[in-house]
Amino acid sequence: MYRIEATNEGVSPVTSVVINDTTPAFTTLSVAPTPAVSQGTTTGISTNGTTGALGANVGTMTGGQVVNFTFSVKIDQ
């Protein structure tokens, strides 16, 4: 399971925030649990057993706000 945490450490809002990652080498996406983001929508691959880019369109984050993006992978045999 991976968790990426994006933090706006400033006091002003930031816009057009995007989180990007990819499945690591020798792994495939596991959709149990489903990739999720605490604000916004997930992007990229969404099928169990696939590889590639995934992420989240977060949008605007206020000052001090934290957004988490989580996904899980299965190690190849």
C-alpha positions as CSV (number, residue, x, y, z in Angstrom):
1,M,0.0,0.0,0.0
2,Y,1.3,3.4,-0.9
3,R,0.2,6.8,0.5
4,I,1.3,10.0,-1.1
5,E,0.7,13.1,1.1
6,A,0.6,16.6,-0.5
7,T,0.7,19.5,1.9
8,N,0.3,23.2,1.1
9,E,2.8,24.5,3.6
10,G,1.9,28.1,2.7
11,V,-0.9,30.4,3.8
12,S,-2.3,31.1,0.3
13,P,-4.3,28.7,-1.8
14,V,-2.6,26.8,-4.6
15,T,-4.5,25.8,-7.7
16,S,-4.4,23.0,-10.3
17,V,-2.7,20.6,-7.9
18,V,-2.0,17.1,-9.5
19,I,-0.4,14.1,-7.8
20,N,1.3,11.7,-10.2
21,D,2.9,8.3,-9.6
22,T,3.3,4.9,-11.4
23,T,3.2,1.3,-10.3
24,P,6.7,0.3,-9.3
25,A,8.8,-2.2,-11.3
26,F,7.8,-5.9,-10.8
27,T,4.3,-4.9,-9.4
28,T,0.8,-4.6,-10.7
29,L,-2.1,-2.5,-9.5
30,S,-4.4,-4.1,-6.9
31,V,-7.9,-2.6,-6.8
32,A,-8.6,-3.9,-3.4
33,P,-8.8,-1.3,-1.9
34,T,-9.6,1.0,-4.8
35,P,-7.1,3.8,-5.4
36,A,-8.5,6.9,-3.6
37,V,-7.8,10.5,-2.9
38,S,-9.1,12.5,0.0
39,Q,-10.1,15.4,-2.3
40,G,-10.6,15.4,-6.1
41,T,-10.6,12.5,-8.5
42,T,-8.2,9.6,-9.3
43,T,-6.7,9.4,-12.8
44,G,-4.8,6.8,-14.9
45,I,-5.0,3.0,-14.6
46,S,-7.9,1.5,-12.7
47,T,-8.0,-2.1,-13.7
48,N,-6.8,-4.9,-11.4
49,G,-3.4,-6.4,-12.5
50,T,-2.4,-3.5,-14.8
51,T,0.7,-1.3,-14.7
52,G,1.4,2.3,-15.5
53,A,0.7,5.8,-14.5
54,L,-1.9,6.8,-11.9
55,G,-2.6,9.8,-9.8
56,A,-5.2,12.4,-8.7
57,N,-6.5,15.7,-9.8
58,V,-6.8,17.6,-6.5
59,G,-7.7,21.0,-7.7
60,T,-7.3,23.8,-5.2
61,M,-5.7,23.4,-1.8
62,T,-6.0,26.0,1.0
63,G,-3.1,27.1,3.2
64,G,-2.1,24.3,5.5
65,Q,-4.3,21.7,3.8
66,V,-3.2,18.1,3.5
67,V,-4.5,15.7,0.7
68,N,-3.7,12.0,0.7
69,F,-3.6,9.7,-2.3
70,T,-3.5,5.9,-1.7
71,F,-3.1,2.9,-3.9
72,S,-2.0,-0.7,-3.5
73,V,0.1,-3.0,-5.6
74,K,0.7,-6.7,-5.8
75,I,4.3,-7.9,-6.2
76,D,4.8,-10.1,-9.3
77,Q,5.5,-13.7,-8.8
